[in-house]
């Protein structure tokens, strides 16, 4: 998996997860990064699901991943470096039976490291190097974010001739193995099929004009045009611009101490909501009437106070273009000082904000307090929440260096726990991928080794708090990520149809320079890796964005000479339907490539696609006179 931002830097003299009551003044940020981060697909800042009855991991690859080689004149075979698999997940613990081992399906073959999705490789600074930053602060050092750390790689070397022999042997085994699985499963798995999926999965048109299983329509023409491009604001320091949403009329984006609504077809500014300080965090969810929640600073930064506290919670009405309410809140156990929050979410009519001083709940309509932040007598507190169809929390207890985490399903009306699952030991942070069904990601014992934050996913029964199944997710094979410390900051994956859909890491395709990947699915009841898959195709890489009913909406990251694509993937058959293909004109495709999937916000809805930044920084010498964008948007012709 690729490398996500690391744990946020904390205020001076305060550890990363200091119990409530400690000072919350963040330290000065480090300077802008010197270059783009290394690594592949947006290191899952950690995918979900750890400790009881895990499926037997697939056999380690004895040869390791083989990097792509640019064309060379005929010469004697040369040794090429090859990376090996990381350490296998820890053995099962407890009294749950070990589920069946995942079956071979073609994803264990040697995989080449990501190198630009088909862009020819070349010497540093020359065409061919992966485009990763283009002025985007790829190693953010805002008080809430840390710099991504490169993943480790290693392994033995063997000759080119041996590589060819091994590749041929592996290919035969994979073809046979995949055929056996497909034959045995019939291309799907009835155990993972939900009632909703019975509405049809032929990839055609369903009632209402949408694709069978979803609401998104296949357009008459898949060719898109640039809707608009918003220039990146000039700032003197690293600045958070987190948050983007799509309504029926507007594309809404956080700016510098403001929230702005733009006409989603033309980019005309429809409205602007000024804020007293910088946006610190934003909910990824919105209500049916287009309301969403944010956390922002109480005031703008000054020389005397460079890091104002992120202690204001507010709700934006994106249909009306106004701030409905905003307020701070004090802790039930920490005195009169307003509590600082690190993240925020929305579920139904409840807004929930969490942080190192505990969590709080508010009524969406008027901001009425539903519960206050507090630290229990046992030192436990709500670290962060996840919303959407249900509300869940990661609750943190114990010592800073050896915490005990629990994931709880909550009553959104008062924050009372409905069930609780105690996470295995050796987990410092956990991320909630989905609240319904309840799926959690964690890096158990820091074994992922790539900064993605994910070594295992946990499928949990939200009604009882019991573990259904633990799914190991080898970081060498799968390319999802979760925030290093944030509870609801997972990306490049989707959950639906009682399945977890993950992208594989990029590997060699069939063309000379082409890399590709697949989207595969795990059954959330059995932990079984299903036999079907969606292939990205040569020189493209599939990135799941979200569910659309029983379908997956995915972005196909393009090679250097093409525009990106949006596809709908049938959640049962994995058949793909093209919804949008962006222009391949040089200027347009270069603007698109400046937004890496690892560090950008990607939204698609009703023939509109947007890529935007969540952090911006002072223009560097490396940027030169390049055009830097906050947002690039596309619409179907």
Backbone torsions as a table, in degrees:
resi	resn	phi	psi	omega
1	UNK	NA	160.0	-175.0
2	UNK	-86.3	-179.8	-167.9
3	UNK	-104.4	121.6	-178.4
4	UNK	-95.2	169.8	175.7
5	UNK	-59.2	149.2	-178.5
6	UNK	-89.4	175.9	-176.7
7	UNK	-51.6	140.8	-178.2
8	UNK	-62.1	147.0	176.3
9	UNK	-72.7	140.0	-175.6
10	UNK	-101.6	165.8	177.9
11	UNK	-60.0	156.4	-179.9
12	UNK	-51.8	140.4	176.6
13	UNK	62.8	17.0	178.4
14	UNK	-126.0	120.8	178.9
15	UNK	-64.4	169.6	-174.3
16	UNK	-58.0	-32.2	-179.8
17	UNK	-132.0	57.6	-179.8
18	UNK	-69.2	133.3	179.4
19	UNK	-57.2	155.8	-179.3
20	UNK	-50.5	149.4	177.9
21	UNK	105.4	-18.3	179.1
22	UNK	-79.6	153.7	179.6
23	UNK	-58.0	150.0	-176.5
24	UNK	-122.0	41.1	179.0
25	UNK	-96.7	111.3	-176.9
26	UNK	-70.5	157.7	-179.4
27	UNK	-82.0	163.9	176.5
28	UNK	-61.7	141.7	179.0
29	UNK	-74.2	155.0	175.6
30	UNK	-74.0	166.9	179.9
31	UNK	-67.8	170.6	-179.3
32	UNK	-59.2	150.9	-179.6
33	UNK	-66.3	153.0	-179.0
34	UNK	-83.9	-11.9	-178.7
35	UNK	-173.7	175.1	-178.6
36	UNK	-68.1	154.8	-179.9
37	UNK	-72.0	150.4	175.5
38	UNK	-85.5	168.0	176.6
39	UNK	111.6	177.5	-175.4
40	UNK	-102.4	-145.6	-176.2
41	UNK	-45.5	121.2	178.5
42	UNK	-8.3	79.4	-176.1
43	UNK	-31.3	114.5	-177.6
44	UNK	-53.5	122.5	-177.2
45	UNK	-70.3	15.3	165.4
46	UNK	124.8	118.9	177.1
47	UNK	-83.5	162.6	-176.8
48	UNK	-75.4	-170.1	-171.4
49	UNK	45.3	NA	NA
50	UNK	NA	34.9	160.0
51	UNK	-161.6	-11.9	-173.0
52	UNK	-124.6	124.2	173.7
53	UNK	62.9	42.8	180.0
54	UNK	-70.4	147.2	176.6
55	UNK	-63.1	151.5	178.2
56	UNK	-63.9	126.4	-177.6
57	UNK	-67.4	154.1	178.1
58	UNK	-65.4	154.9	-179.4
59	UNK	-60.7	142.5	179.7
60	UNK	-66.5	148.2	178.7
61	UNK	-77.7	114.8	-174.8
62	UNK	-72.1	-13.6	-175.9
63	UNK	-108.3	-25.8	176.9
64	UNK	88.4	174.0	-178.0
65	UNK	-79.2	140.5	-179.9
66	UNK	-106.7	117.5	-179.8
67	UNK	-68.5	152.6	177.1
68	UNK	-67.1	148.6	177.7
69	UNK	-119.3	131.8	175.2
70	UNK	-69.1	160.8	-178.1
71	UNK	-59.5	138.8	-179.9
72	UNK	-129.8	154.3	174.3
73	UNK	-63.7	152.9	178.4
74	UNK	-51.9	134.7	-179.2
75	UNK	-161.9	171.7	178.5
76	UNK	-64.2	148.0	-179.5
77	UNK	-54.3	139.2	-179.9
78	UNK	-114.7	151.2	176.1
79	UNK	-74.8	138.6	177.8
80	UNK	-121.1	139.5	-179.4
81	UNK	-66.9	147.0	178.1
82	UNK	-137.3	134.0	-179.8
83	UNK	-89.0	151.3	179.7
84	UNK	-106.5	167.1	176.6
85	UNK	-66.5	153.0	175.2
86	UNK	-77.1	-179.0	-179.2
87	UNK	-64.0	140.2	-179.3
88	UNK	-68.8	158.6	179.5
89	UNK	-59.8	156.7	-179.8
90	UNK	-64.6	156.1	-178.9
91	UNK	-66.2	157.8	-178.9
92	UNK	-61.6	147.2	179.7
93	UNK	-125.9	150.4	173.5
94	UNK	90.5	-168.4	-170.9
95	UNK	-100.0	14.3	179.5
96	UNK	-89.5	141.0	-179.7
97	UNK	-68.0	148.9	177.7
98	UNK	-76.9	121.5	179.7
99	UNK	-65.3	167.5	178.9
100	UNK	-58.9	145.4	179.2
101	UNK	-66.8	143.4	176.4
102	UNK	-56.5	142.8	-178.8
103	UNK	-88.4	152.0	178.4
104	UNK	-63.1	135.9	-178.7
105	UNK	-143.9	13.2	175.7
106	UNK	101.8	6.8	-177.6
107	UNK	-110.2	10.3	179.9
108	UNK	-103.1	1.7	-177.6
109	UNK	-72.9	161.1	-178.1
110	UNK	-54.4	132.6	-177.0
111	UNK	-118.9	136.1	178.4
112	UNK	-84.3	146.3	178.4
113	UNK	-63.5	151.8	178.7
114	UNK	-60.0	136.4	-179.0
115	UNK	-143.8	31.9	173.2
116	UNK	109.1	14.5	174.9
117	UNK	50.8	56.5	173.6
118	UNK	98.1	-3.6	179.7
119	UNK	-77.6	124.9	-177.9
120	UNK	-54.0	140.1	-177.4
121	UNK	-85.1	146.3	-179.1
122	UNK	-152.7	-179.3	-179.1
123	UNK	-66.9	159.5	-178.1
124	UNK	-53.3	135.4	177.0
125	UNK	82.4	-2.8	-178.5
126	UNK	-109.7	161.5	176.0
127	UNK	-53.2	135.2	-177.5
128	UNK	120.3	-21.5	176.7
129	UNK	-79.1	143.8	-179.8
130	UNK	-58.7	137.9	178.6
131	UNK	-89.7	115.2	-172.1
132	UNK	-122.9	-22.2	-171.9
133	UNK	-130.2	-56.3	-178.5
134	UNK	48.7	51.1	176.0
135	UNK	91.8	-14.0	178.3
136	UNK	-75.9	132.4	-178.8
137	UNK	-68.5	87.8	-173.3
138	UNK	-72.4	-11.6	174.4
139	UNK	-125.5	70.2	-174.7
140	UNK	-59.0	140.7	179.6
141	UNK	-126.4	27.8	173.7
142	UNK	-62.1	154.1	-179.4
143	UNK	-52.7	-23.7	-179.1
144	UNK	-93.2	-5.9	-174.3
145	UNK	-129.5	152.5	176.4
146	UNK	-117.5	167.1	179.8
147	UNK	-78.8	136.4	176.0
148	UNK	-61.1	143.4	179.0
149	UNK	-108.0	136.2	179.1
150	UNK	-64.4	144.0	178.5
151	UNK	-78.5	155.5	179.2
152	UNK	-84.8	149.8	176.3
153	UNK	-145.5	150.3	-179.8
154	UNK	-169.9	-175.7	178.0
155	UNK	140.9	-176.3	-177.9
156	UNK	-88.5	168.9	175.4
157	UNK	-113.9	147.2	171.5
158	UNK	-150.1	161.9	-168.8
159	UNK	-69.7	161.7	178.2
160	UNK	-60.6	-39.8	179.6
161	UNK	-60.9	-44.3	178.8
162	UNK	-65.1	-35.4	177.6
163	UNK	-59.4	-43.0	-178.5
164	UNK	-62.9	-44.6	-179.5
165	UNK	-62.8	-46.1	-179.0
166	UNK	-64.1	-44.6	-178.8
167	UNK	-59.1	-42.1	-179.7
168	UNK	-64.4	-43.3	-179.3
169	UNK	-65.0	-43.6	-179.9
170	UNK	-63.6	-40.8	-179.4
171	UNK	-59.0	-43.3	179.9
172	UNK	-62.9	-45.2	-179.1
173	UNK	-62.1	-42.0	-178.1
174	UNK	-66.0	-41.9	-179.8
175	UNK	-62.0	-45.2	-179.8
176	UNK	-65.6	-46.0	-178.5
177	UNK	-61.7	-45.0	-179.6
178	UNK	-63.1	-38.4	180.0
179	UNK	-64.9	-39.5	179.9
180	UNK	-64.6	-44.0	-179.2
181	UNK	-63.2	-46.8	-177.1
182	UNK	-62.0	-41.1	-179.7
183	UNK	-64.2	-39.3	-176.9
184	UNK	-72.8	-32.0	-175.6
185	UNK	-99.3	-13.4	-177.7
186	UNK	72.0	16.0	177.5
187	UNK	89.1	-5.0	174.2
188	UNK	-151.8	-173.1	-179.1
189	UNK	-139.5	111.2	-174.9
190	UNK	-61.5	-27.3	-179.5
191	UNK	-66.2	-24.1	-178.5
192	UNK	-98.5	7.3	-175.6
193	UNK	-89.7	128.8	177.8
194	UNK	-93.1	166.5	179.5
195	UNK	-60.1	-36.1	-177.2
196	UNK	-62.5	-30.3	-175.5
197	UNK	-73.1	-9.0	-179.6
198	UNK	-77.4	-3.0	-180.0
199	UNK	-69.5	-12.8	177.7
200	UNK	129.0	146.3	-178.4
201	UNK	-148.8	45.8	-178.7
202	UNK	-96.6	2.5	178.1
203	UNK	75.7	4.6	-179.5
204	UNK	-93.7	-157.6	-179.2
205	UNK	-87.7	136.5	175.9
206	UNK	-104.1	176.2	177.8
207	UNK	-59.6	139.8	-178.3
208	UNK	91.0	-1.7	175.5
209	UNK	91.0	-6.8	-179.8
210	UNK	-86.1	168.5	175.4
211	UNK	-66.3	146.1	179.3
212	UNK	-54.0	126.8	179.8
213	UNK	94.3	-10.2	-178.0
214	UNK	-149.0	177.1	-178.1
215	UNK	-95.3	-24.0	-176.2
216	UNK	-67.0	139.0	-177.9
217	UNK	-98.5	147.2	172.2
218	UNK	-82.6	118.7	-175.1
219	UNK	-73.9	161.2	176.5
220	UNK	-63.3	-37.7	176.3
221	UNK	-125.5	129.5	-179.3
222	UNK	-88.2	-7.2	-179.9
223	UNK	-72.8	127.9	179.7
224	UNK	-102.8	167.0	175.0
225	UNK	-129.2	159.1	177.2
226	UNK	-69.0	122.2	176.3
227	UNK	-77.6	-51.4	175.5
228	UNK	-170.3	163.5	175.7
229	UNK	-132.5	126.1	-179.3
230	UNK	-101.5	124.3	179.8
231	UNK	-65.0	148.8	178.0
232	UNK	-72.3	128.7	178.6
233	UNK	-62.8	146.5	176.8
234	UNK	-84.0	127.3	-179.5
235	UNK	-131.2	161.4	-178.8
236	UNK	-96.3	-5.0	-177.7
237	UNK	-154.4	173.0	176.9
238	UNK	-64.8	128.9	-173.2
239	UNK	-130.7	134.8	178.6
240	UNK	-81.8	129.5	174.3
241	UNK	-130.6	44.0	-175.9
242	UNK	-73.0	138.1	174.5
243	UNK	118.2	124.2	173.6
244	UNK	-153.6	143.9	-175.6
245	UNK	-145.9	155.5	176.6
246	UNK	-123.2	121.9	174.2
247	UNK	-104.5	-170.8	179.3
248	UNK	-72.5	-16.1	-178.5
249	UNK	-125.3	-27.0	-168.6
250	UNK	-127.0	151.1	164.5
251	UNK	-102.4	122.8	-174.4
252	UNK	-111.9	131.6	-174.7
253	UNK	-140.3	139.5	172.3
254	UNK	-71.0	136.2	175.2
255	UNK	-117.1	-155.2	178.3
256	UNK	-82.0	103.2	-179.2
257	UNK	57.0	40.8	176.4
258	UNK	-164.5	160.4	171.0
259	UNK	-119.2	129.5	-173.3
260	UNK	-125.5	137.7	174.4
261	UNK	-105.1	130.6	-179.5
262	UNK	-119.2	146.0	171.5
263	UNK	-58.1	125.4	-170.7
264	UNK	-73.7	-12.2	177.1
265	UNK	-96.4	-34.7	-172.9
266	UNK	-117.1	-18.0	-179.2
267	UNK	84.5	4.5	177.3
268	UNK	-64.2	135.4	-179.9
269	UNK	-70.1	122.7	179.8
270	UNK	-92.7	-38.0	-179.5
271	UNK	-164.8	164.0	178.4
272	UNK	-143.8	135.6	176.8
273	UNK	-113.7	104.4	178.1
274	UNK	-71.4	146.7	179.3
275	UNK	-122.1	153.8	-179.4
276	UNK	-69.7	-19.6	-180.0
277	UNK	-153.0	-173.6	-176.3
278	UNK	-69.8	146.8	173.4
279	UNK	-70.8	131.6	-179.6
280	UNK	-101.4	-37.9	-179.0
281	UNK	-156.7	153.9	-178.4
282	UNK	-141.9	142.1	177.2
283	UNK	-71.5	142.7	175.6
284	UNK	-83.8	-9.7	-177.7
285	UNK	-101.3	158.5	172.3
286	UNK	-142.7	156.1	-179.7
287	UNK	-77.8	171.4	-179.2
288	UNK	-63.5	-26.1	177.4
289	UNK	-98.6	23.8	170.9
290	UNK	65.3	49.1	170.9
291	UNK	-112.1	144.2	179.0
292	UNK	-143.8	168.5	-173.8
293	UNK	-119.1	146.8	179.2
294	UNK	-138.1	159.8	168.3
295	UNK	-116.6	135.7	-179.8
296	UNK	-143.8	164.3	-178.2
297	UNK	-71.5	150.9	-177.7
298	UNK	-72.6	-20.1	179.5
299	UNK	-159.2	168.1	176.9
300	UNK	-75.3	154.1	179.3
301	UNK	-68.1	145.0	176.3
302	UNK	-133.2	173.4	177.1
303	UNK	-62.2	-34.7	-179.4
304	UNK	-77.9	-31.8	-178.4
305	UNK	-133.9	87.5	-175.2
306	UNK	-74.6	-21.9	-175.5
307	UNK	-131.5	78.8	178.6
308	UNK	-60.6	153.6	-176.7
309	UNK	-73.5	139.0	176.0
310	UNK	-86.1	72.5	-173.1
311	UNK	-116.3	7.0	-179.0
312	UNK	-105.4	126.9	176.3
313	UNK	-106.4	134.7	-179.2
314	UNK	-144.9	162.1	177.1
315	UNK	-122.8	129.1	179.3
316	UNK	-102.6	127.8	171.9
317	UNK	-90.5	104.5	-173.7
318	UNK	-83.1	-10.5	173.6
319	UNK	-80.9	-39.1	-179.4
320	UNK	-92.4	-19.0	-179.1
321	UNK	71.8	49.0	180.0
322	UNK	-150.1	159.7	175.2
323	UNK	-85.4	113.6	-176.9
324	UNK	-70.9	-44.9	178.5
325	UNK	-161.7	159.4	173.6
326	UNK	-152.5	148.5	-178.1
327	UNK	-166.8	160.2	170.6
328	UNK	-106.0	171.5	-178.9
329	UNK	-147.9	143.3	178.3
330	UNK	-95.4	161.0	-179.4
331	UNK	-79.9	148.3	176.8
332	UNK	-70.7	-16.6	-177.0
333	UNK	-129.1	8.0	-172.4
334	UNK	-124.2	21.7	176.6
335	UNK	87.8	-158.1	-171.7
336	UNK	-93.7	-7.8	-178.1
337	UNK	-72.6	134.5	179.0
338	UNK	-67.8	140.2	-173.7
339	UNK	-78.6	140.8	174.8
340	UNK	-89.0	138.1	179.5
341	UNK	-117.0	145.4	-179.3
342	UNK	-101.0	-26.6	-177.6
343	UNK	-153.5	163.7	-175.0
344	UNK	-148.6	150.0	178.9
345	UNK	-145.3	177.0	-176.7
346	UNK	-142.1	133.1	175.3
347	UNK	-142.1	115.0	-178.1
348	UNK	61.8	-120.1	179.6
349	UNK	-105.1	18.8	-178.2
350	UNK	-115.9	130.8	172.6
351	UNK	-103.2	130.0	-178.6
352	UNK	-128.7	126.8	-179.5
353	UNK	-121.7	137.7	-177.0
354	UNK	-131.5	166.2	179.1
355	UNK	179.1	-168.0	-176.0
356	UNK	-74.4	-7.8	177.0
357	UNK	-106.0	11.1	-179.8
358	UNK	105.7	178.9	-175.9
359	UNK	-120.3	161.6	-178.6
360	UNK	-139.2	154.5	178.0
361	UNK	-122.6	143.7	-178.4
362	UNK	-134.8	153.1	172.9
363	UNK	-78.5	130.9	-176.1
364	UNK	-59.6	-38.4	-173.0
365	UNK	-71.2	-43.6	-172.3
366	UNK	-131.0	-1.6	178.6
367	UNK	82.8	8.1	179.0
368	UNK	-58.2	137.6	-177.6
369	UNK	-73.1	126.3	177.4
370	UNK	-96.9	-35.3	170.6
371	UNK	-158.7	155.8	-175.6
372	UNK	-107.2	156.8	175.5
373	UNK	-65.3	140.9	176.6
374	UNK	-158.7	156.5	174.6
375	UNK	-114.2	124.5	-177.9
376	UNK	-71.8	170.7	178.6
377	UNK	-61.4	-23.8	179.0
378	UNK	-88.2	4.4	179.4
379	UNK	81.5	10.1	-178.8
380	UNK	-86.2	147.4	176.9
381	UNK	-154.7	159.1	179.0
382	UNK	-78.7	111.9	-177.1
383	UNK	-78.0	-40.2	-179.2
384	UNK	-173.8	158.0	-174.7
385	UNK	-118.2	159.9	171.0
386	UNK	-128.5	139.6	-175.1
387	UNK	-118.1	-142.8	-175.0
388	UNK	97.4	-130.4	-177.2
389	UNK	-69.3	-22.5	178.4
390	UNK	-143.8	177.8	179.8
391	UNK	-123.6	131.7	179.3
392	UNK	-140.6	162.2	-176.3
393	UNK	-139.1	149.7	167.0
394	UNK	-100.8	117.4	-177.8
395	UNK	-104.9	132.3	-172.7
396	UNK	-113.5	131.8	-179.9
397	UNK	-133.9	168.5	172.2
398	UNK	84.5	-163.8	-176.2
399	UNK	-74.4	157.3	-179.6
400	UNK	-62.6	-41.6	-176.5
401	UNK	-83.9	-15.5	179.6
402	UNK	-143.0	69.0	-176.5
403	UNK	-74.5	159.5	170.2
404	UNK	-115.8	120.8	-177.4
405	UNK	-103.7	146.4	173.4
406	UNK	-133.1	142.2	175.3
407	UNK	-108.0	124.0	-174.7
408	UNK	-123.0	137.2	168.3
409	UNK	-83.1	136.1	-172.5
410	UNK	-118.3	153.0	166.8
411	UNK	-80.0	114.9	-175.4
412	UNK	-66.3	-13.9	-178.5
413	UNK	-76.4	-31.5	-178.2
414	UNK	-139.0	0.3	178.7
415	UNK	78.5	7.8	-179.2
416	UNK	-72.6	139.6	-179.6
417	UNK	-69.9	136.7	175.2
418	UNK	-97.0	-28.9	176.7
419	UNK	-160.5	164.1	-178.8
420	UNK	-146.6	135.3	175.6
421	UNK	-120.7	123.0	179.6
422	UNK	-82.9	118.2	179.9
423	UNK	-69.6	150.7	179.0
424	UNK	-61.3	159.1	176.9
425	UNK	-65.7	157.5	177.9
426	UNK	89.1	15.0	178.5
427	UNK	-117.2	117.8	179.6
428	UNK	-86.0	-34.6	-179.5
429	UNK	-140.3	149.1	175.9
430	UNK	-133.5	146.6	179.2
431	UNK	-121.1	141.7	179.0
432	UNK	-98.5	114.9	-178.2
433	UNK	-80.8	-38.3	-177.7
434	UNK	-150.0	143.4	177.6
435	UNK	-97.5	-20.8	179.1
436	UNK	-147.7	97.7	-0.6
437	UNK	-68.8	161.8	-177.8
438	UNK	-83.1	112.4	-178.6
439	UNK	-129.6	130.4	-176.1
440	UNK	-123.6	144.7	176.6
441	UNK	-117.4	145.6	178.2
442	UNK	-157.3	157.1	174.6
443	UNK	-105.0	97.0	-174.2
444	UNK	-75.5	118.4	178.8
445	UNK	64.0	23.3	-178.4
446	UNK	53.4	41.8	-176.9
447	UNK	-90.6	-11.1	-179.1
448	UNK	-61.5	-42.5	173.4
449	UNK	75.1	7.1	-176.8
450	UNK	-129.8	4.7	179.4
451	UNK	81.3	3.2	-176.9
452	UNK	-74.8	-21.6	-178.3
453	UNK	81.4	9.9	-176.8
454	UNK	-134.2	118.3	167.4
455	UNK	-115.8	-26.2	-176.6
456	UNK	-147.2	152.3	170.6
457	UNK	-111.9	147.9	-180.0
458	UNK	-123.8	119.5	174.8
459	UNK	-95.3	119.2	-170.5
460	UNK	-120.9	139.7	174.3
461	UNK	-78.3	109.4	-175.5
462	UNK	-67.3	-23.9	-178.7
463	UNK	-75.2	-35.5	-175.5
464	UNK	-112.5	-18.5	-176.2
465	UNK	79.8	13.1	-180.0
466	UNK	-92.7	145.8	177.0
467	UNK	-72.0	127.9	175.5
468	UNK	-85.3	-51.8	178.7
469	UNK	-161.9	148.3	174.3
470	UNK	-107.3	129.8	-174.7
471	UNK	-115.6	107.0	175.1
472	UNK	-64.7	140.1	179.9
473	UNK	-132.5	91.4	-177.6
474	UNK	-57.4	121.3	-178.4
475	UNK	-63.7	-19.6	176.9
476	UNK	-74.4	-18.1	-174.4
477	UNK	-110.2	-32.8	-172.5
478	UNK	-117.0	146.5	-167.4
479	UNK	-122.5	49.3	172.2
480	UNK	-102.9	171.2	-179.8
481	UNK	-154.9	156.4	175.8
482	UNK	-135.0	156.5	178.6
483	UNK	-60.2	147.3	-176.3
484	UNK	-64.3	-35.5	-179.2
485	UNK	-126.2	-19.9	-176.1
486	UNK	-75.4	142.5	-176.9
487	UNK	-78.3	-34.5	-175.3
488	UNK	-122.2	53.7	178.6
489	UNK	-131.4	55.0	174.8
490	UNK	-99.1	149.8	-179.2
491	UNK	-147.7	169.1	177.5
492	UNK	64.5	37.7	176.0
493	UNK	-159.9	166.6	178.7
494	UNK	-148.7	151.8	178.7
495	UNK	-127.2	127.3	178.1
496	UNK	-176.1	163.9	178.8
497	UNK	58.2	27.9	-175.1
498	UNK	59.7	33.2	-179.7
499	UNK	-134.9	152.6	172.8
500	UNK	-107.4	118.2	-179.1
501	UNK	-100.0	121.6	-177.1
502	UNK	-125.8	145.8	171.2
503	UNK	-85.6	147.0	173.0
504	UNK	-84.5	162.8	173.1
505	UNK	-67.1	155.1	179.3
506	UNK	-68.5	148.6	179.1
507	UNK	-149.1	173.5	-178.4
508	UNK	-59.1	138.5	172.4
509	UNK	-97.3	-157.7	-178.1
510	UNK	-91.7	-22.5	179.0
511	UNK	-81.5	166.5	-172.0
512	UNK	-59.8	-41.3	-177.8
513	UNK	-110.4	1.3	-168.5
514	UNK	-79.1	134.3	168.8
515	UNK	-111.7	157.3	-178.7
516	UNK	-155.2	178.1	174.1
517	UNK	-157.6	-174.9	-178.9
518	UNK	-137.3	164.4	167.5
519	UNK	-111.6	126.2	-178.5
520	UNK	-120.3	171.9	-175.9
521	UNK	-134.7	141.4	173.2
522	UNK	-112.4	137.3	175.4
523	UNK	-75.0	128.3	-175.2
524	UNK	-80.8	-4.0	175.2
525	UNK	-97.7	-42.4	-176.7
526	UNK	-102.0	-18.8	-174.1
527	UNK	79.5	3.0	-175.3
528	UNK	-72.4	137.3	172.4
529	UNK	-80.7	117.9	-175.0
530	UNK	-74.8	160.1	-173.2
531	UNK	-78.5	-26.3	-177.5
532	UNK	-81.3	161.9	179.4
533	UNK	-158.2	162.2	173.5
534	UNK	-111.5	124.5	-178.3
535	UNK	-93.4	136.1	179.6
536	UNK	-72.1	-30.2	-174.4
537	UNK	91.6	155.7	-176.1
538	UNK	-52.8	131.6	173.8
539	UNK	71.0	8.0	174.3
540	UNK	-114.6	160.9	176.7
541	UNK	-136.3	126.1	-177.9
542	UNK	-84.2	133.1	178.9
543	UNK	-128.5	107.2	177.0
544	UNK	-63.0	134.3	179.7
545	UNK	-104.3	-47.5	-176.6
546	UNK	-169.2	172.2	173.2
547	UNK	-89.6	149.3	171.2
548	UNK	-128.8	89.3	-170.9
549	UNK	65.6	-120.4	177.3
550	UNK	-97.5	3.9	178.4
551	UNK	-99.1	160.1	175.5
552	UNK	-108.0	128.2	171.3
553	UNK	-90.8	125.2	-175.6
554	UNK	-133.2	150.2	175.5
555	UNK	-101.3	133.2	175.5
556	UNK	-101.3	102.4	179.6
557	UNK	-66.2	128.7	-168.6
558	UNK	-90.0	167.1	169.9
559	UNK	-73.5	177.6	-172.4
560	UNK	-64.7	-22.8	-173.7
561	UNK	-109.0	14.7	-178.3
562	UNK	-130.9	165.3	171.2
563	UNK	-92.2	158.6	180.0
564	UNK	-72.8	167.2	-178.9
565	UNK	-131.6	153.0	169.6
566	UNK	-114.7	130.2	179.6
567	UNK	-128.9	153.8	170.2
568	UNK	-105.7	126.7	-178.3
569	UNK	-109.0	121.7	177.2
570	UNK	-62.4	125.9	-175.1
571	UNK	-68.8	-13.4	179.0
572	UNK	-101.6	-53.0	-174.5
573	UNK	-91.2	-17.8	-176.9
574	UNK	69.3	13.9	174.7
575	UNK	-67.2	137.6	-177.9
576	UNK	-102.5	140.3	173.8
577	UNK	-122.3	123.0	-179.7
578	UNK	-72.4	126.4	177.8
579	UNK	-104.6	-30.7	-175.9
580	UNK	-159.2	141.0	172.7
581	UNK	-132.0	121.0	-175.8
582	UNK	-78.1	156.6	-178.1
583	UNK	-59.5	149.1	179.5
584	UNK	-102.7	7.9	175.5
585	UNK	-55.9	143.0	-172.5
586	UNK	-55.9	-49.0	-176.4
587	UNK	-64.3	-38.7	-178.2
588	UNK	-70.3	-45.9	-177.8
589	UNK	-69.2	-31.6	177.8
590	UNK	-68.3	-37.3	176.8
591	UNK	-64.1	-40.5	179.4
592	UNK	-64.2	-39.5	-177.0
593	UNK	-71.6	-16.0	179.3
594	UNK	-71.1	-14.3	179.8
595	UNK	-105.4	98.3	179.4
596	UNK	-73.1	147.2	-179.6
597	UNK	-65.7	-24.2	-178.1
598	UNK	-69.5	-33.7	-171.0
599	UNK	-126.6	27.0	-179.2
600	UNK	-129.7	160.0	173.9
601	UNK	-98.7	123.7	-177.5
602	UNK	-117.1	127.0	-179.7
603	UNK	-131.2	136.0	172.9
604	UNK	-135.6	135.0	175.4
605	UNK	-164.5	131.1	171.3
606	UNK	50.0	50.2	176.2
607	UNK	76.6	16.6	178.4
608	UNK	-126.6	131.8	-178.0
609	UNK	-132.3	133.1	-177.8
610	UNK	-134.7	139.2	171.8
611	UNK	-120.8	132.2	-177.8
612	UNK	-144.0	163.1	178.9
613	UNK	-92.7	154.5	175.0
614	UNK	-111.7	-11.2	174.9
615	UNK	-139.3	140.8	173.7
616	UNK	-131.9	160.9	-178.5
617	UNK	-144.0	175.4	177.9
618	UNK	-62.7	137.7	179.3
619	UNK	-58.7	133.7	-177.9
620	UNK	-102.5	170.1	177.8
621	UNK	-62.9	-33.3	-179.6
622	UNK	-61.5	-33.8	-179.2
623	UNK	-68.0	-28.2	-179.1
624	UNK	54.9	-130.8	178.8
625	UNK	-100.7	16.7	-179.1
626	UNK	-59.4	148.8	173.6
627	UNK	-80.6	121.5	179.5
628	UNK	-108.2	132.8	-175.6
629	UNK	-116.5	143.6	171.0
630	UNK	-81.5	-37.6	-176.9
631	UNK	-143.5	140.8	164.7
632	UNK	-124.1	133.0	-176.4
633	UNK	-128.5	147.3	-178.7
634	UNK	-131.7	151.6	176.3
635	UNK	-139.1	151.4	178.1
636	UNK	-67.5	139.6	179.9
637	UNK	-64.2	NA	NA
